[in-house]
Amino acid sequence: MNNDHPLLPRLNWYWIFQLAGWSFLPLMMTASMPAEVRLNGLIIASWGALSGIILSDIWHRILKRRIHYGIAVNWAMMLRAVLVLGVINTGTQTLGYALIKPFGEWHGVAWLPGALLFWWAAHMVWNICYMAVLSLRRANRAEAETLRLEVAAKDAELRALQAQVNPHFFFNSMNSVRALIYEDQNAAAQMIDQLASVMRYALQSGHHDTVPLAAEIEAVQAYLAIEKIRFEERMRVSVDIGIGLERVRIPPMALQTLVENAVKYGVETSPTGSDIRIRAQRLDNGAVHIEIANLGAIVPFANSTKVGLVNTRKRLALALGANAQLDLSENSGWVRATLTLPEAA
């Protein structure tokens, strides 16, 4: 049967370490024995190790049940378990001596304190290792849960920011339709068709953190077609997208927000209108530069622009990381909103 999962996670690491650890004990116990009794010593040591495997596995199952039912596991309880397990293991080892008699009949109990100390130490090491692995597993689970919550929070914040963008855009578009419907019904109908295209894109793209630049440009051109009907010759648009940049990923409606600002503060506020230039190019360092430029000046008290820029910056950071940037500048009568996307975009 084929299994696509990696081999290491499928291994039963508990039993691998369980068998490896307890198998080491007979080797350690017989290493210092004289050669003539080493075989008998290995047999009785293996008897004790087998007892250790059985006893520690029973204790392991008890611990799992306590943890499953939310019962606290502390070091005082572990210490009591070590004392009991050590005594039982010493008893089974003694039984092995009595049955197998590897070194003949034994005399006295001088060996008993040493045996007890040995098996207490063995079970103490087992419990310490088990608690260490348990703590590490809990830490990993806590870290994974923290990451999951961070991703969920990031996704929720991104969705909230996107929800702020779309109603703002559609409110402005409907105002444009309302302003035109009494002047030119055919143009208003065309505007509604274009608005339907943008609405379809906004609804579909809202389910994704990022979209291809080509899809965003298509939605922007539909929006500009709406505004072109409204402003006619006052709005002059040029679009220049570098070769191979169509698949660059950006947050949905991010470019739309910047173009909307260019129309509002470049075209709408000027009697002669404005050029709007959209340009995308890849820089020498591999980053992608997307610039939206319009004639005009930065309006210092434009709260909607400020909110839109803050929103877009947050969405860039959430979707593409801290290296994604949005800058707004004014130079020689041009206002430029520049998106700088990291190479991975």
N, C-alpha and C positions, 0 to 999 in steps of 0.2 A: 504493500500500500504506500502510495506516495504521500509525503508530508512536506508542505512548503515552508513550515516553520523552521527556524535555525535549530541546529542540533543542541547547542549549549542550554537554551532555556527548557528544552524537553527532557534533559537529564534529571534524574531524581538525586539532587545533590545531598539531601539528608542521608540517604542510605549509602551514598559514595563515601561521605566523610565518616559516617557511623562505622562502616566496615573497615575503612582505612585506619581510623583512630584506634579501635579496639584490637585490630590485627597487629598493630605496632606493639601492644603490651607484651604478648608472648615472646616476641623477638627481643624486646628489651630485658625481660625477666630471665631469659635463658642465655643471654650474651655472656654473662660473667660466670656461668656454671662450668664445671669441669666437663670435658668432652665425653667422658664415659657415662654421665648422667644427663647429658643435654637433651637426648631424645625423650626420656621420661619426663624431664622438666618441661619440655615444650608441650607434651600432652597435657599435663596438669595445668600449665599456664593457659593453654587454649581453652580448657574447661572453664577456668575463671573468666577468660575474655568472653566466651560464649554467654556465660551468666551475665556479664556486664552488658552485652548487647541486648539481651532479653529484658533485663531490669531497666536499663536506661530507655528502651523503647516504650515500655509500659509507662514509665514516668513521663515520657514525651507525650504520649496520648492523653494522659491526665492533664498535663499542662495545656494542650491544645483545647481540650474540653472547657477548662476553666477560662481560658482566653476567649473562646467562642461565646460563652455565656456572660462575659464581662466581669468575671471574678478576678480581683487583683492578684497579681503574682509579684511577691516581694522577696527580698534577700533573706528575711527571717524564715520564710517558708522553704526557700531553697536550701538553707542550711540544715533545717530539720530533715528535709528529704535526703540530703547528703549523708547525714548520720545514719538514717534508716537503711538507705541503699548500701552503704559501706558495710553495715552489720550483716545484711542479707547476703551480700556478695562474699563476705568472709565465711559465712555459714555454708554456702554452696561450694566454696573452695575446700572447706574442711570435709564436706561430704565426698568431694572428688578424691581427696587424699584417702579417705576411709575405704572407698570402693576400689580405686585403681592401685593404691599403695605404690607410688612410683619409686620411693626410696626405702621401701620396706616399712615395718612398723614404726610409728613415731612414739616418742616418749616425752611427756611433759607438755606444757603449754607456753613455753618461753617464746615460741614463734608468734603467738596470738597478737600481742600488741603491735608488732611490726606489720602483720597482715592487715589488721584493722586500719592502721595509719596508711598503708599502701592503697587500700580500696577506698578509704575516705578521700585520699588525694585524687585518685582516678575519677571518682564521681564529682568531686569539686571542680576539676578541670573541665569535665563534660558540661556541668551546669554553667560554668563561667562562659564557655564557648557558645553554649546555646543562648544564654542571655545576650551575649554580644551580637550574635547573628540576628536575634529577635529585635534588638534595639536598632541595628543597621537597617533591617527590613522596614521597621516602623518609620525610621527617618526617610528612607527612600519613598515610602508611600506618602508621607506627609509632604515631601518635596514635589512628588508627582501631583498630589491634590492641589498644592499651592499653584503650580504651573497651570493646572486645568482651570482653576478659579481666575487666574490672571488672564488666560486666553478668553474665558467667558466674559470677564469684565471688559476686556479690550473689544471684543466683538459687540457687546451691548453698547459701549460708548460709540463705536463706529456707526452702528445702526442708528443711534440717537442723533448723531451729527448729520448723517445722510437724510434722516427724516426732517431735519431743520432746513436742508437745502431745497428739497423738492417743492414743498408748499410755497416757499418764497418765490421760486422761479415761476410756478404756475399762476400765482397771484398776479405777478407782473405781466405774464403773457395774456391772461384774461383781460387785464386792463387795456392791453394793446388791441385785442379783438373788439372790446367794447368801444374804444375810440374810433375804430375803423368801420364798424358795422353800419353806421348812419351815413358814411361817406361813399363807400364802395362795397356793395354786397358780394360781388364776385371775389374781390380781394380778400374780404373777410372770410369767405368760404375756403379760399386757398390757405389762409392763415390757420383756420381750424384744422385743415388736413395736416399741415406741417406740425401743429401743436399735438395732434394725435400721434404722429410719429415720435415726437420727443417724449410724450407721456408713456408710450409703449417701451421706449428705451429706458426711461427712468424706472418703470416698474420691474423690468427684467434685470437691469443692472443693480437694483437695490439689494439683490440677494448675494452679491459678490463684493469682496473687499476691493478688488481691482478689476479693471476691464482693459482690453486692448486700446491703444491710442486711436486706431482706425475707427473703432466703434464710437469713441467719444467725439472724434472729429465729425463723424457723420451726424451725430445728434446736435453738435454745435452748428453745423451748416444748416440743419433744419430750423434751429432757433434763429439764426441770422436771416434765413429766408423769410421768417415771420416778421422780423424787424425791418427787413428790406422793403416789404410791402408798406410798412408804416412810414419809414423815413425816406424812401426812394433814393434820390441822388445824394442826399445828405450823408448817406452811409456808404463807404467804399471799402470793400473787404479783399484782402489777399491772404492766401493760405499756401505755405511752403513747408512740406513735411519731407525730411531727409529720407533717402533710400534706406529701406530696411528697418525703419522705426515704427512701422504700422503695428507691430506686436508688442511694443513697449507697454508695460502695465502701469496704469495710473488709477487713483480712486475715482469711481464713477461720479460724474457731475462736477468734478474739481475744475476742469477746464471751462465748463459751462459757467460756473460762478464767476470766473475771471473775465470771460468774454461779456457776460451780462454787465459787470461793472464798467467795462470799456464802452459799452453801448450807452449805459446810463449817464456816465460822467464825461464821455468824449463826444458822442453824437447828440444825445438829447439836450445837453446844456449849451450847445454851440449853434448859432444861427446858420452857420455854413456846414455844420456836420463835422465828420472826422473820418480819417482813414483808420481801419482796424487791421493790424497785421498779426497773423498767427504763424509762427515759425518754430520748427523743431529740428534740431541737429545733434549729432553725437560729437562730443568734445574729444580732444586727444587722449585724455585720461580715461575714456570709456563712459563717462557720465553723459546723461542726456539733458539737453538744454531745451526747454519749451518756453517761448516768449510770446506774450500777448501785449501788443503796443497800441496806443491810441493817442491822437493829438489832444492836448489839454494839460491840466495840472492836477496834482494831488489835492483833493478837497480835505482840509484838516478836520472838519467837523462832520464828516459823513459817517454816521454811526453804522448804517447798514453795510457800508464797505468794510469798516473795521471788523464787524461781526463776521462778514463773509470771509475775510482774510484769516482771522483767527480760526474759524471753522475749518477752512481748507488746510491750514498748517497742521492742525490736530489730526485731521484725516490722513494727511501725508505721513505724519510720524507713526500713526497707528498701523497704517497699511504697508508702508515701505521702510520704516525705521527712522532713526534720528538723522541719518545722512541725507534724507530727502528734505529739500528746503524750498521756501517760497519767499522771494524778495520783491519789494515794490520800490521803484525808483522813478525819479523825474529828471530828464536831461534834454536840453535844447527843445523844449516845447512838447516832448513826448513823455507819456507815462508808460512805464514798462513793468508788467508783472512777469517775473521769471521763475519758472519751476526748474529746479535742478534735481534730477533723479539719480540715485546711485547706479553703478554699473550693472548690478544684478537686475535692475528694472528692465 
